């Protein structure tokens, strides 16, 4: 079985975010980047398939050379090969188009992508890849088992869970539940040394199609100062809730 895991290179949520050029450009200076968490759950699940079903696992990223440390980390975790499409990930359609073009000449049984990335939260890339490549797609996936050319999946739906059976090839939008946070793997020294010898293939972009472009960014407004009211002064509290907060 051949597995391809889509990897996004995203800022760590603890990093302080700023913008330059009149809030038009993201400032990556001093920002720590990590594997997108939903992608990391998928990568760890792929490692299980590698160990239990002798699958081969490739990873793919659309990005510039600054994403290569993240790709090297995936190789240290256990992926066999990394592919980087050398282009800025302008929008979700552009990323999906690049990956689908790669898939047109490189066949995989299972493509695992995070259901969304934590930077833009668009949640569109896995579905767009499936549509462009004309392969089966299940999103919000929390469990997957493979038996020959068939998959049994579980996904979250409003108010519950859904169990599906689907033929391969298949792309999933994965999330926590594929594995738990305690199952995530930290590269050891042996894995880091082996990663240096594994292939990292850099490809030119297949096209320049994109549908949207970020015009300007706005950070959330600072929280207002908290106003504390004495528990003995209920009249003042009711007055503020009615006239200032306007929730009564």
C-alpha positions in Angstrom: 0.0 0.0 0.0 1.3 3.4 -0.9 0.3 6.4 1.3 0.8 10.1 0.7 0.5 12.5 3.6 0.0 16.2 2.9 2.0 18.4 5.3 1.4 22.1 6.1 4.1 24.2 7.6 2.3 26.4 10.2 3.2 28.8 13.0 3.2 27.4 16.5 0.1 28.7 18.3 2.4 30.0 21.1 4.2 32.3 18.6 3.5 36.1 18.7 2.1 37.0 15.3 2.8 40.3 13.5 2.3 41.8 10.0 4.3 44.2 8.0 3.7 46.4 4.9 0.6 48.0 6.3 -0.7 44.7 7.6 -0.5 43.1 4.1 2.4 40.7 4.7 2.8 38.1 7.4 6.0 38.7 9.4 7.7 35.3 10.0 10.7 36.7 11.8 11.1 35.0 15.2 8.1 32.7 14.5 8.5 29.0 15.4 7.0 26.7 12.7 5.6 23.2 13.2 3.8 20.4 11.4 0.1 21.3 11.2 -1.4 19.3 14.1 -4.1 17.6 12.0 -1.4 16.6 9.5 0.7 15.2 12.3 -2.2 13.0 13.5 -2.4 11.7 9.9 1.3 11.1 9.7 1.3 9.1 12.9 -1.6 7.0 11.6 0.4 6.4 8.4 3.3 5.1 10.5 1.0 2.5 12.0 0.1 1.3 8.5 3.8 1.2 7.6 4.7 -0.9 10.6 1.6 -3.2 10.6 0.9 -3.5 6.9 4.2 -2.8 5.3 3.0 0.4 3.7 5.3 3.0 2.1 4.8 6.6 3.3 5.6 9.7 1.3 4.9 13.3 2.4 4.2 16.3 0.3 4.2 20.0 0.9 3.6 23.1 -1.2 6.0 25.7 0.0 9.3 27.5 -0.3 12.7 26.2 1.0 11.9 27.4 4.6 9.5 24.4 4.9 12.3 21.9 4.5 13.1 21.6 8.3 9.5 20.6 8.8 9.7 18.0 6.0 13.0 16.7 7.5 11.1 16.2 10.8 8.5 14.0 9.0 11.4 11.9 7.6 12.9 11.6 11.0 9.5 10.4 12.3 9.6 7.7 9.7 8.3 8.8 6.3 10.2 7.3 3.4 10.4 10.2 1.0 9.5 13.9 1.0 8.3 16.0 -2.0 8.2 19.8 -1.9 6.5 21.7 -4.7 8.5 24.9 -4.8 5.8 27.5 -4.6 4.2 29.9 -2.1 0.8 28.4 -1.0 -1.2 31.3 -2.1 -4.6 29.8 -1.4 -6.4 26.5 -0.9 -7.2 26.0 -4.5 -3.6 26.6 -5.6 -2.3 24.0 -3.0 -4.9 21.5 -4.0 -4.2 22.0 -7.7 -0.5 21.4 -7.2 -1.0 18.2 -5.3 -3.7 16.9 -7.7 -1.3 17.5 -10.6 1.4 15.5 -8.8 -1.2 12.7 -8.2 -2.0 12.5 -11.9 1.4 10.9 -12.5 2.0 9.3 -9.1 -0.6 6.8 -7.9 -1.3 6.3 -4.2 -3.8 4.1 -2.4 -4.4 6.5 0.4 -3.9 10.2 0.7 -4.1 11.6 4.2 -4.5 15.4 4.8 -5.5 17.3 7.9 -9.1 18.4 7.7 -7.8 22.0 8.0 -4.6 23.9 8.9 -4.4 26.0 12.0 -3.2 29.1 10.2 -6.0 29.8 7.7 -8.6 27.2 8.9 -10.0 27.0 5.4 -10.8 23.3 5.5 -11.0 23.1 1.7 -7.7 21.5 0.5 -8.6 17.7 1.0 -12.0 18.1 -0.7 -10.5 20.1 -3.6 -7.8 17.5 -4.2 -10.5 14.8 -4.3 -12.6 16.7 -6.7 -9.7 17.6 -9.0 -8.4 14.0 -8.9 -11.8 12.3 -9.0 -11.1 10.0 -6.0 -13.3 9.1 -3.0 -13.2 11.6 0.0 -14.1 11.4 3.7 -13.5 14.4 6.0 -13.6 14.9 9.8 -12.2 11.3 9.9 -11.4 10.0 13.4 -10.6 6.3 12.5 -9.5 4.3 9.5 -8.7 0.7 8.9 -7.6 -0.8 5.6 -8.4 -4.3 4.4 -7.1 -5.1 1.0 -8.6 -2.4 -1.3 -11.3 -1.3 1.1 -11.4 1.1 4.0 -13.6 1.2 7.1 -13.8 4.8 8.4 -15.4 6.7 11.2 -16.1 10.4 11.1 -17.6 13.1 13.2 -21.0 14.4 12.3 -23.4 16.8 14.1 -24.5 15.0 17.2 -22.7 11.8 16.7 -20.4 9.6 14.5 -20.8 7.9 11.1 -19.3 4.6 10.0 -18.5 4.3 6.3 -17.1 1.7 4.0 -15.1 3.0 1.0 -13.0 1.6 -1.8 -9.4 2.8 -2.4 -8.0 5.1 -3.7 -9.2 7.5 -1.0 -8.4 10.8 0.5 -9.3 11.7 4.0 -9.5 14.9 6.0 -8.1 13.6 9.3 -8.1 15.0 12.8 -7.5 14.1 16.4 -8.9 10.6 16.9 -6.9 9.0 14.1 -4.4 8.9 16.9 -4.3 10.7 20.3 -1.8 13.4 21.2 0.0 10.9 23.5 0.6 8.7 20.4 2.5 11.5 18.5 6.2 10.7 17.9 9.2 12.7 18.7 12.1 12.0 16.4 15.0 10.2 18.1 18.7 10.5 17.2 18.6 7.4 15.0 15.6 8.8 13.0 17.3 12.2 12.7 20.4 10.7 11.3 18.5 8.4 8.9 16.4 11.4 7.7 19.6 13.0 6.3 19.9 10.1 3.8 16.3 10.0 2.7 15.2 11.7 -0.5 13.7 15.2 -0.5 12.5 15.9 -4.0 11.9 19.5 -5.1 9.5 20.0 -8.0 8.7 23.1 -10.0 5.0 24.3 -9.6 2.7 22.7 -12.1 0.6 25.9 -12.7 0.0 29.4 -11.3 -3.8 29.0 -10.9 -5.2 30.6 -7.8 -8.7 32.0 -6.9 -8.1 34.3 -4.0 -5.4 36.6 -2.6 -5.0 38.0 0.9 -5.4 41.7 0.8 -5.0 42.7 4.5 -4.8 41.0 7.9 -6.3 42.2 11.1 -5.4 40.8 14.5 -8.2 40.4 17.1 -9.0 43.6 19.0 -7.5 43.7 22.6 -9.9 42.6 25.3 -11.5 45.3 27.2 -10.7 45.9 30.8 -12.7 43.7 33.2 -15.0 45.6 35.5 -15.5 44.0 38.9 -18.7 44.5 40.8 -19.1 43.8 44.5 -21.5 40.8 45.1 -23.3 43.1 47.6 -24.2 45.6 44.8 -26.6 43.7 42.6 -28.4 46.9 41.5 -25.2 48.2 39.8 -24.6 44.8 38.2 -28.1 44.7 36.7 -27.8 48.3 35.6 -24.5 47.6 33.7 -25.8 44.4 32.1 -28.9 46.3 30.9 -27.4 49.7 29.8 -23.8 49.0 29.0 -23.5 45.3 28.0 -27.1 45.3 26.7 -27.6 41.6 27.5 -30.7 42.1 29.5 
